[in-house]
Amino acid sequence: MTDLHIVLALDLPAALAVAKQQTRATAHSSHAAQPTPDRPDGAVLATTAPERWKGQQARVLGLSF
C-alpha cells in the first residue's frame, strides 16, 4: 500500500464555502470531503480531533499519538 498525500487548492467553490463555516480550515476540509468527479468517494479527513467531525458528512481518519 502506498501512502498518498494530496494538498487540495482552495478553489472558488471551496472559497465560497468559507462563508458558511466558522473557520477557513473547517470550510476547506468540509469541501474536500465532498464527492467530485476526480474524487467520487470524497476525501478522507485525517485529524487528531475526530470528535469535531461527528454528525458531519465526512469520512474521518483519527490520528492518535
LINNOR-V246129 format. One record per backbone hydrogen bond with DSSP energy under -1.0 kcal/mol. CO is the residue of the C=O (numbers start at 1). NH is the residue of the N-H. Records with the same first field share a line. If there is no record, write none. Layout:
CO->NH  NH
//
This chain:
9->11
11->15
12->16
13->17
17->20
18->21
23->27
24->28
25->29
26->30
27->31
28->32
29->33
31->34
32->43
39->36  42
45->61
47->63
49->52
50->53
51->54
53->56
56->58
59->45
61->47
//
